[in-house]
Amino acid sequence: MKARILVVDDDAAHRQMLQAVLEKEGYAVELAESGEKAVDAVKARFFDLILMDIRMKNMGGLEAQQKTTEISPQIPVIMMTAYASVKTAIEAMKTGAYDYLTKPLDIDELNILVRRALYHYRLEQDKRNLQQQVSERFSFKNFIGDSNPMKRVFEKIAVVAATEATVLITGESGTGKELVANAIHLNSDRKERPMIMINCAALPESLLESELFGHEQGAFTGAMKQHKGRFQQAHRSSIFLDEIVEMSPSTQAKVLRVIQGREVEPLGGTGTVKVDVRVIAATNKDLPQEVQEGRFREDLYYRLNVFEIEMPPLRKRREDIPQLAAFFLKRYAQKNRKSIKAFTAKAMDALMRHSWSGNVRELENTVERAVIMCRGETIKSMDLPKYVMTDQESGEGAGIRLTTGRSLKEVEKEMILRTLREVGGNRTHAAKILGISRRTLQLKIKGYSANDL
């Protein structure tokens, strides 16, 4: 689409000259003979750029520029002025104008400045669109799951995001700890800057220290130039330290000093650098146990554990499996250009009963594989990996002990109680898994004791 430019000038000949020049360059041009008309035009229509004369009768260019900026602050405004009014043009730039041109205009300079302003404007638009997409992707409102364990996670994110508190995210691998970290950052006051991330388990100790704290030129063999560490890169933003328990004791001590003093000392440096950083850490291990066994510093643990968010494993939120599976089905069906609509009842039952030791990540991989294997519009049990079906058939997912010497009533009771526990007490979901009505389930558990439930 042609860029739309508004030319504002009370000199009719100058307006028409600018219109001819800009239309020759391929732009769509609209004219306004006064500041008032310019403000009305911006209220009514969208423009990519405004060329505004400073000296006009009644409402001058400076006032008109301020009013149009209030209406649509993203639109770049180029002021046009005689040499004697350059100071006024500079004042306009202080209040939001993009740049200025002096009269008589140099046509080549005009074209270059217009192209540059439009280029920067589009870059900013792309940046805002990307930030919006990322924000929507990671907003805690868009997490998948209506289970009680996930509702508690959402509540904690909502409480802590707007604060400056250090956050520790715990939970098994594949539960979505990185997603939580992004949601916290993108719902915080630091969201305008990107969150800096580092996986502490992915780098050897020597490289990890350099990546975290930076280094000076010549600090070690191969340090050919100065390098800013992740903490400096995260200044006025957030840093996500994934798998933090994998840090060596010496690195843990340095991280503790950064959190306490809000300053880093680059390797090979002689001074410190102040940093304003919010720390979000994550681990899939039991940190109190790691502290007890001497593998993690107790003082660092307390510094990190200001606010903890524990991600529930998928087996503790089984009622979310249908919704998660449907989401991944839609994603990978589109990616692989397949018209797959749903799962058969047997396939979904297998997904509901599987133990999911790899959590949501394992479920995603399973659904992706099933989409690839599927030859129709519905994923069948035969499209699922064998271990998922074996888990169902052997009763491993439900943990039911099918042994002799037990009555059918005992086995049924164990099946019902185990299913209720796995879906967090949600009787509707439990009845669906068990293949009975909710009323039938209510009647069956009516005779169970309070201790059973």
N, C-alpha and C positions, 0 to 999 in steps of 0.2 A: 504494500500500500504506500501511496505517496505521503511523504511527511507534510503535515498541515502547519503552515506558518501564518501567524497574525502580524501584519505590519501596521503600526500605529504612528501616524504623523499627520499634523494639521496642514502640511504643505501638500496640496493635491498633486503637483508635478513630481515631487519627490516620492510620494506613495506609488504613483504609476510607474516611475522608473524602477523602483524596487520590485514591484510586481512583475515587470517584464524580465528583469534579471533573474529573479528566483524561479519563475515559471520556466524559463529557458533551461534551468538546472534540473527541472523535473519535479519541483515542489508544487503543492496545492496552496495557493495564497488567498488570504482574505484580508480586506482592508478596513481600517477604522480611522476616522478623522479626528477623534478626540479620546482623552483618557476615559471619559464616561462610557463611550461606545465600546472601548476595549474591555472594560470591566463587564459590561453587559454580554459581550461576545464570549468571554471566558466562562461566565455563568451558564451560557446556553449551549456551548459546544466544546469539544475537545481539541486542543492544539498541542503540537510537538515542540513549538518554539515561538517566542514573541520577540519582534524587533520593535523597540519603543523609543520614540523621540523624547528627549528630556524636556525641552521648552515647548509647551503647548498652552493655549488659553484655557482658562478655568481650571480644570484638573491637570496638573503638570505630570510629566512622565514619572517622577519619583513617587508621587502619591498613587498614581495608577499602577506602578510596579508593585508597590506594597499591597495594594488591594487585590491585584490578580494573584500575588503570591499567597495571600491569605485564603483565597478560593481554591487554588491548585498549586501547592508549594513545590511540586515536582517539575513544573514546566520551566525550562531555562529561559531567562530574559536577557537579551542583549540590548543595552542602552545605546542610543545614537545622540551625539552631542557635538557642539562646536568646541573648539580647542579651549575657549575661555571657561567652559563649564565642566572641564575634566574632573575637578574636585567633587562636583555634584555626582558625576558618574561613579566615582570611587565610593562615595557615600552609599549609592544605590547597591553597589556590590557588597557592602557591609551588611545590607539588609536583605540580601538574597539574590541580586542580579548575577548572571553568569559572567558577563564581560561587557566591554563597551567599545564602540567605534567612534572615531572623530570625523566630523564633516569638513570638507567634502569627502565622501566615502571612496576608498580604494576598492574597486569591484573584486579584484583578486583576494584582497584581505577579507572582504565580506564573505566571499564564498568559502574560504578556508575556515573562518570562524564559525560559520553556520554549520558546515560539515562536522567540525570538531564538537560543537555544542550538541548536535543531534546524536553523534556517536556516543558521547558521555551519557546523554540522557537515556539512550537505549541500553547502555551497559547497566545503568542504575535500575532501569525497569527490569532487566533480566535478573539482576541481583535480588531485587525485591520479590520477583516471582519465585525465584529459587528458594529464598528464605521462607516464603509463604508455603511452598510445597514441602520443605523440610519441616517447618513448624507443624503443618497438618499431619505429616508422616509420624512425627514423634510426640505430638500433643498427647498428654495422658488421657484426654477425653476419647482418643481414637484407639486406645489399647483394645485388644479383642478379648472379651470375657465379661460375663455378668455374675460370676460366682462370688460368694462372700469373701474368699481370700483375695481376689483381685480388687474387689471394692475397697478393701482395707488398704491395699497398695495405692489405689487412686487417691484415697483420702490423705495418706501420708505424703504423697507427691504434692498435692494441693497445699498442704500445711507448710512444707519445707521449701518449696520452690522460690517463694518470694523473699526468703530470708537469706542470710549470708552463712548459715551453718554448714559445717563440714558434714558430709553424708557418707555413710558406709552402707553399701548394697551387698547383701549376702544371698547365697542361694546356689543350688547345683548348676552345673554347666548346662547351657541351653535354655535357661528359664527366662532370659530377656533382661539381664542386668544392664547391658549397654543401652537398651531401649529406655530404661528408667533414667539412666544418667542423662541421656539426651532430652528426655521430657522435663527433667528438673532444670537443666540449663535453658531450654527454649521457653520455659515459663517463668524465667527469672529476669531481673533487671539487667543481666549481662548478655542477653540473647542477641544483641546487635553484633557482637564479636563471636567468631566461631569457637566452639569448645575444642581444646587441644586434648588429644587422646594418645595414650601409650600403653602397650601391653608389656608389663614388666617381666613376663615369662618368655617373651620372644627374643630378648637380647641378652648376651653375656654381660657379666657385671661391669667390665670396663666400658663397654659401649653404652650400657644403660645409664651410668653416671654422666657420661658425656652428653647423652641425649636429654637427660633431665636437667642438668645444671649448666650445660654449655662448656666451652673451653676457649682458651686464648691460643693464638698462633704459636706453634712450637711447644705446646703443653705436653705432647707426647709424639712419638714417631708417627708420621702421617698426618699430623695436625698442621696442614699447610696454610690455613687461614682461621680467623676467629669464627666461632659458631655459637649462635644463641640457642640455649637449651629450651626444653618444652615449658619450663616454668616462666621464662622470660617471654616466650611466645604467647603464653596464656595471660599476660598482664592485662588486668581489667576484664578478664573473662574467667572461664572455668577450666580446670584440668581434670581429666578422668584417668585415674591410675588403676588399670585393670590388672587382676591377679597380683595384687600388691604383696601378698604373702611370699611371693617368689623373690623378693628383694633380698640381697645379702645384708647382714647386720650393719656393715659400714654404710651402705646406701640408705638403710632405714634411719640411721642416726642423722644423716644429712637431710633427709626428707623431714624429719622431726624438727630440725633447726629452721627449715624453710617455713613450716607451718607456724612455729612459735615466733620467729623473728620477722617473717614476711620479707626475707631477703635471701638471695642465692650468692654463692661464691663459685664462679666458673673455675674449672680445672686449669691450673697454671696461672690463675689470676692472683693479684695482691690485694684486691678489695672486694666489696660486696655490692650487689645491685638490688635495689628495692623492687619488690613485685607485689601487685595487688591481685591475688589469685584465690578463687574458691576451689577447694579440693573435694572431689567426689571419687571415692575409692570403691573397689569391688573385689570380692574373693569368693571362690567356691569351696573354701575350706573352713573348718571350725576354728576361728581366730582365738577364742579363749583357750582352746586345747593347744594351739600352736604356741601361745604365750606360756602356758603351763609347762610345756615340754622344751622351752627355751629357744624356739625357732623364730619367735617374733617378739619385738620389744614391747613390754607392757605399757611404757609411757606413750609410745606411738599409737598403740591400740586405743588408749583412752582419748588421745587427740583426734583420732579418726572416727571413733564411735560416739560422736556428739549426737547424731541422729541416725538410727539404723532403719533400713527398709529391707525386709526379708522377702525374697521372691519365692512364692510357693512352687513346688514341683508340680508337674502336670497331673500326677496321680492324686494330688490333693485338690484338684480342680477339674475333675473329669467332666462336669457338666458343661465346661467350656469347649470340649473337644469337637462337638458338631459345628459350632460357630467357627472355630479355628480351621477345621478341615475344609469347610465351605470357602473360607477366605483363601486358603492355599490352592484349592481346586480352581477357583476363578483366576487366580494369578497365573498358574502354570498352564491352564487351558488356553488362556490368551497368549502366553509366551510361546506355546508350541502349536498355536493355530488349530486348536481342536474344539469341537462343539460338545464338550462334556458338561452335563447339567447337574448331576447329583451322584450320590452313592446308593447302592442297594442297601436294604435293611441289614442284610448279613454282613456286608462290608463295614457299615457303620458300627454294627455291634462288635465286630472284631477290633475296630479302632477304640471303642469305648472300654473294652476289656484288657487291652494290651497294657503292660506295666510302664512303658515309656521312660526307661532309665536315662535316655538322652533328652527328655522333656520336649519342649516346643520345637526345638531344632530337629529332633528326630522325627517328630510328626510331619514337619514341613518336608523333610527329605523323603519320607514315606509317601506322602501325597504326590510329590513331584514324580517319583518313580511310577506310581500307579497311573498317573496321567499319561506318561510315556507308554506304558504297557497297554492301556485301555484301547480297545478297537471299536467301541460303540459310543453311545451318549451317556452311559452310566458306568461308574466304576464298580466292578464286581469283586467278590472276595478273592477270585483267582488272580486279580490284578495286583493284589497286595503281596508284599514279601512273605515268604513261607514262615519266617519266624513269628510274624504277627498272627497268622492263622494257627500255628502250633501253640502259641501262647494261649489262644482262646480254647483250643481243643483240650489241652492238658490241664486247664484250670489254673495255670500259673498266674495269669493276670488277676484272677479273683482270689487266689490263695485258698481255694476250698480243698479240704482233705477228704478225698473220696476213698475211704478205707472201709473194710468190713467191720461189723460189730457196732455200727452206728445206724440209728433209725432214720427213715426218710425225713421225718419231722425235724430232727436235729440238723441234718444237712441243709434242709430248706431254711431253717432259722439262721444258720451260719452264713448262708448265701445272702439272705436279706440284710442281715446286720453288716456284713462286709461291704455290700454294695452301698448301703446308706452311708457308711463311713467314708467310702471313696468319693461320693458325690457331695460331701459336706452336709449330709442330712436332708438334702433336697429330695422329697418324696416323689415328686412328679418325674424327675429324671431317673430315680431309682426304679420306679414302676416301669418306665419305658425300657430300661436296660433288662429288667427281669421278664419283660413280656407280659405283664399283667396290668390291670387297671389300677388307678390310684386308690379307688375305693377298696379293691381287693387287698391291696397292700396295707391300707389302714386297718382292715379287719384282722389281717394276719399279725400285725405288730401290737394290736390292742392287748393281747395276752402277755406281751413281753414285760419284764420288770424294768423299772427306771434304770437300774444298773446296766441292763443289757443295752439300753439306748444311750 
